Amino acid sequence: MMPTPNETSDVRTTLERYRDPIAGCRFCTMCKPAGDVANLTQIEGHTTRSRAMLLWRVLVGASRLEGRVAELLYQSTLDGISEAWCIEHYRVSDYLLAARAQAYARGQAPPAVRAAVERPGPPAKVAEGDTVLLAGDVAECGQADRVETLLRALAALNHDAAPAVMLSGAVAYALGAHEQATEQAHAVADVVRASGATTVVCDGPQTLWAVTRVFPTLGVDLPPDTRVTSVTELAATTSEALERSHGGVGAFVHDSPYGYLITRASPERSVLLPGARTTGVRSGDDPSYRALRRVVERADMVQMESIWTRSLARSSGADAGLWLTYPVLARGLAQARLDTAASLGAEAIVTDSLLDAIQFAACDDARVAVHWLPELLARSG
């Protein structure tokens, strides 16, 4: 059944801002090698091209943003990997976020998505001190005991922080729930303001993405001159020694896909050629990617490289709340990532994202040990 003009005018107005990238993606298959969910399921509907074609139909008034059309928007990460792979770097993640926001606002988000958004988070608690540790990823996974590891990691780096375990708005925003995301972002800003802190240390890439990219989009500001950093950045700039019991271990560094959404550090074009093989910065160069590797290097681990790192890092299933909404897909992505590490001969996978680490550990893959970076730091204290 064709939609009426009144039913779709707001959706079409929103998508009109992304007409060029949607039009460019709808018939292009070039990013298929990069698609993480599509490469897992081998379902055409999970490709970037298919989502763009569906959104084009909505844009021109030939379809509604509901049912299976809406569901396919959510059976995906934010798809920054396809955006990075694209020769034009079309803002795939931007039009996907915009479409999700419309689907959620119109009550067309799948039940699993609404359930993920409506989960209660821990109560906001005022943290007092010059530095606040914003434990947004800890709040998302509900494992409050992980805060102690983070605090020990910071202590090993000669930093003190007051923990604030609260939702950052990242998952709500990624799922299109702008109202809830704005409320959570304002709650964070209020806690930082009440604490008098001048520095906010984010516990992982998802929290860092929320504070540095989502907050400004939602019109939420931290107090003026507030420094925003992360545990990884602090670890990379310190001269403190690291625990070295894993010296010589072959380690695959897992970059959170949020890294690309923060930096937009695109790969070199040579990486996108058929049969290309790469190591190092050609898959995307940015201080944040170098920071994580610097810490692993100081732990005397031997780093294993792949084309699917940095801006082309495939998801563990922890991105955009996929582990909450479609856990079977998320589990498959995590296992595929471990398979990549094992195929390179890696004995361990290292990540600075707690949510990624939890995804990997749940696979219980005896071939690859899972190391959450703050745990390595905490053992050095």
C-alpha positions in Angstrom: 0.0 0.0 0.0 1.3 3.4 -1.0 1.9 5.9 1.8 -0.1 9.1 2.0 1.8 12.5 1.8 1.0 13.3 5.4 2.3 10.0 6.7 5.7 10.4 5.1 6.4 14.1 4.7 8.6 14.4 7.8 10.6 11.2 6.9 11.1 12.4 3.3 12.2 15.8 4.4 14.8 14.3 6.7 16.1 11.9 4.0 16.2 14.6 1.4 19.3 16.0 3.2 21.0 12.7 2.2 19.7 12.4 -1.3 23.1 12.3 -2.9 24.7 9.6 -0.8 21.6 7.5 -0.8 21.4 7.8 -4.6 25.0 7.0 -4.9 24.8 3.9 -2.6 21.6 2.3 -3.9 23.2 0.7 -7.0 26.8 0.4 -5.9 28.2 -2.8 -4.7 31.8 -1.7 -4.2 31.7 -1.8 -0.4 30.5 -5.4 -0.2 34.0 -6.7 0.9 33.8 -4.4 3.9 30.2 -5.1 5.2 30.5 -6.8 8.5 26.9 -8.1 9.0 26.4 -8.9 5.3 29.6 -10.9 5.2 28.4 -12.8 8.2 24.9 -13.7 7.0 25.3 -13.6 3.2 21.9 -11.9 3.1 21.5 -9.2 0.5 19.2 -7.2 2.7 22.1 -6.7 5.1 24.2 -4.9 2.6 24.7 -1.1 2.5 23.4 -1.0 -1.1 20.2 -2.8 -0.1 19.5 -0.4 2.8 20.2 2.6 0.5 17.7 1.2 -2.1 15.0 0.8 0.6 15.6 4.3 1.9 15.5 5.7 -1.7 12.1 4.2 -2.1 11.0 5.9 1.1 12.5 9.2 0.0 10.6 9.2 -3.3 7.3 8.1 -1.6 7.2 4.6 -2.9 7.4 2.9 0.4 7.0 3.4 4.2 9.6 3.4 6.9 8.1 0.5 8.8 8.0 -3.3 9.1 10.9 -5.1 7.5 12.2 -1.9 6.0 12.7 -0.5 9.5 14.0 -3.7 10.9 16.8 -3.9 8.3 18.0 -0.5 9.4 18.7 -2.0 12.8 20.2 -5.4 11.8 23.5 -3.6 11.3 26.2 -1.6 13.0 26.4 2.1 12.2 28.3 0.9 9.1 31.2 3.3 9.4 33.3 0.5 7.8 31.4 0.8 4.5 31.7 4.6 4.7 35.5 4.3 5.2 35.8 1.8 2.3 33.7 4.0 -0.1 35.9 5.8 -2.6 33.7 8.9 -2.1 33.3 8.3 1.7 29.6 8.8 1.5 28.3 9.5 5.0 26.5 6.1 5.3 26.4 6.3 9.1 24.8 9.8 9.0 21.9 8.7 6.8 21.5 5.5 8.7 21.3 7.5 12.0 18.8 9.9 10.5 16.5 7.1 9.2 16.7 5.3 12.6 15.7 8.5 14.4 12.6 8.8 12.1 11.7 5.2 12.6 12.0 5.5 16.4 10.0 8.7 16.6 7.2 7.2 14.5 7.0 4.1 16.7 8.3 1.8 13.9 11.5 0.6 15.7 11.4 -3.1 16.4 10.4 -4.2 19.9 13.9 -5.3 20.7 15.2 -1.8 19.9 12.7 -0.1 22.1 13.4 -2.6 24.9 17.2 -1.8 24.7 16.5 2.0 24.9 14.1 1.7 27.8 16.4 -0.4 30.0 16.9 1.5 33.3 20.5 2.7 33.9 22.2 3.1 37.2 21.1 6.2 39.2 23.2 9.3 38.5 25.6 10.1 41.4 27.5 13.3 41.8 31.3 12.7 41.6 33.5 15.2 43.3 37.0 16.0 42.2 39.1 17.6 39.5 38.8 14.5 37.3 35.6 12.5 36.6 35.8 8.9 35.2 32.7 8.7 33.0 32.0 4.9 33.0 29.4 4.9 30.3 30.3 1.5 28.9 30.3 0.0 32.4 26.8 1.4 32.9 25.6 -0.1 29.6 26.8 -3.6 30.5 25.8 -3.4 34.2 29.1 -4.8 35.5 29.8 -2.2 38.2 32.7 -4.1 39.6 34.7 -3.2 36.4 35.0 0.4 37.8 37.6 -0.9 40.3 39.7 -2.1 37.5 39.4 1.3 35.7 40.4 3.1 38.9 43.4 0.8 39.5 44.4 1.4 35.9 44.3 5.2 36.3 46.2 4.9 39.6 48.9 2.9 37.8 49.1 5.9 35.5 49.4 8.3 38.4 45.9 9.7 37.9 43.0 9.9 40.4 39.4 10.2 39.3 36.0 10.2 40.8 33.8 7.6 39.1 30.4 8.5 37.5 28.7 5.2 36.4 25.9 6.4 34.1 24.6 6.0 30.6 26.2 8.3 28.2 23.4 8.4 25.6 25.5 6.6 23.1 23.3 3.5 22.6 20.0 5.5 22.7 21.3 7.9 20.1 22.6 5.1 17.9 19.2 3.4 18.0 17.4 6.6 17.0 16.0 7.5 20.5 17.0 11.2 20.6 14.8 12.1 23.5 16.3 9.5 25.8 19.8 10.2 24.5 19.4 13.9 25.2 18.1 13.2 28.7 21.1 11.0 29.4 23.6 13.5 27.9 22.2 16.3 30.1 22.5 14.1 33.2 26.2 13.6 32.4 26.7 17.3 31.9 25.0 18.0 35.2 27.2 15.6 37.1 30.3 17.0 35.5 29.2 20.6 36.3 28.3 19.7 39.9 31.6 18.0 40.5 33.6 21.0 39.5 35.8 18.7 37.4 38.1 20.1 34.7 38.8 16.7 33.1 36.5 13.9 31.9 38.1 10.5 31.3 36.0 8.2 29.2 36.1 4.5 29.9 36.0 3.4 26.3 35.5 4.4 22.6 31.7 4.3 22.8 31.6 6.8 25.7 34.2 8.9 24.0 32.1 9.0 20.8 29.1 10.1 22.9 30.8 13.0 24.6 32.8 14.3 21.6 30.3 13.7 18.8 26.8 13.0 20.1 26.6 15.6 22.8 27.3 18.5 20.3 24.8 17.1 17.9 22.1 17.1 20.6 23.1 20.6 21.8 24.4 19.4 25.1 27.5 21.2 26.4 30.0 20.3 29.1 31.3 23.2 31.3 33.6 25.5 29.3 37.2 24.4 29.0 36.5 20.8 30.2 39.1 18.5 28.9 37.8 15.2 27.4 40.2 12.3 27.2 40.2 8.5 27.6 42.0 5.8 29.5 43.8 4.8 26.4 45.0 8.3 25.6 46.3 8.8 29.2 48.1 5.4 29.0 49.8 6.3 25.7 51.2 9.5 27.0 52.6 8.2 30.3 56.1 6.9 30.8 55.0 4.4 33.5 56.1 0.8 32.9 53.5 -1.8 31.9 52.9 -5.3 33.1 55.0 -7.5 30.8 54.0 -11.0 31.6 52.6 -11.2 28.1 55.9 -10.2 26.4 56.4 -12.0 23.1 52.7 -12.9 22.8 51.3 -12.4 19.3 48.5 -9.9 19.8 45.8 -8.7 17.4 44.7 -5.1 18.2 41.0 -4.6 17.9 40.0 -1.1 17.0 36.5 -0.1 17.9 34.5 1.0 14.9 33.6 4.1 16.9 37.2 5.2 16.3 36.4 5.9 12.7 33.1 7.7 13.6 35.2 10.0 15.9 38.2 10.6 13.6 36.9 9.9 10.0 40.5 8.8 9.3 40.1 7.2 5.9 42.3 4.4 4.5 44.6 5.1 1.6 43.0 4.4 -1.7 45.6 1.7 -2.5 44.0 -0.4 0.3 40.7 -0.5 -1.7 42.2 -2.0 -4.8 41.4 -5.7 -5.5 43.9 -8.1 -3.9 45.4 -5.3 -1.8 47.2 -6.4 1.4 48.2 -3.9 4.0 49.7 -3.5 7.5 50.0 -0.4 9.6 48.7 3.1 8.9 47.5 2.6 5.3 44.2 1.3 6.8 43.7 4.7 8.5 46.1 6.9 10.5 45.2 8.8 13.6 46.8 9.5 17.0 44.0 7.4 18.6 44.9 4.3 16.6 48.6 4.9 17.4 47.8 5.4 21.1 46.3 1.9 21.5 49.2 0.3 19.7 51.7 2.3 21.7 50.4 0.8 24.9 50.4 -2.7 23.4 54.0 -2.2 22.3 55.1 -1.1 25.8 53.6 -4.4 27.0 56.2 -6.2 24.7 53.5 -7.9 22.7 54.1 -8.7 19.1 51.4 -7.0 17.0 49.6 -8.9 14.2 48.2 -6.8 11.4 45.3 -7.1 9.0 43.6 -4.9 6.4 40.6 -5.0 8.7 41.9 -2.7 11.3 41.9 1.0 12.2 39.2 2.7 10.0 38.4 -0.6 8.4 38.0 -2.5 11.7 35.1 -4.9 11.7 32.7 -4.9 14.6 32.6 -7.3 17.6 28.8 -6.9 17.7 29.1 -4.4 20.5 28.5 -1.3 18.3 25.2 0.6 18.3 23.6 -1.7 20.8 23.6 -4.7 18.4 24.4 -7.0 21.3 21.2 -6.0 23.0 18.9 -5.9 19.9 20.1 -8.8 17.8 22.4 -10.8 20.0 22.7 -13.7 17.5 24.1 -11.4 14.9 26.4 -9.8 17.5 27.8 -13.1 18.6 28.5 -14.1 15.0 30.4 -10.8 14.5 32.5 -11.4 17.6 33.4 -14.9 16.6 34.3 -13.8 13.1 36.7 -11.2 14.6 38.3 -13.9 16.7 38.6 -16.1 13.7 40.5 -13.3 11.9 42.9 -12.9 14.9 43.5 -16.7 15.0 44.1 -16.8 11.2 46.9 -14.3 11.6 48.5 -16.5 14.3 47.6 -14.2 17.1 47.4 -15.7 20.6 45.5 -12.8 22.1 43.2 -10.0 21.1 43.6 -6.6 22.8 40.8 -4.0 23.0 40.3 -0.8 25.0 36.5 -1.3 24.9 34.9 -3.2 27.7 31.8 -4.0 25.6 34.1 -5.5 22.9 36.0 -7.5 25.5 32.7 -8.9 26.9 31.6 -9.9 23.4 34.9 -11.7 22.7 35.0 -13.4 26.1 31.4 -14.7 25.6 32.6 -16.7 22.6 34.9 -18.8 24.9 37.4 -19.3 22.0 40.3 -21.2 23.5 42.6 -20.2 20.6 42.6 -16.5 21.5 43.0 -14.9 24.9 41.0 -11.7 25.5 42.7 -8.7 27.1 40.8 -5.6 28.1 43.4 -2.8 28.1 42.6 -1.4 31.6 43.2 -4.9 33.0 46.7 -4.8 31.6 47.3 -1.4 33.1 45.8 -2.3 36.5 48.2 -5.2 36.9 51.1 -2.7 36.5 50.0 -0.7 39.5 
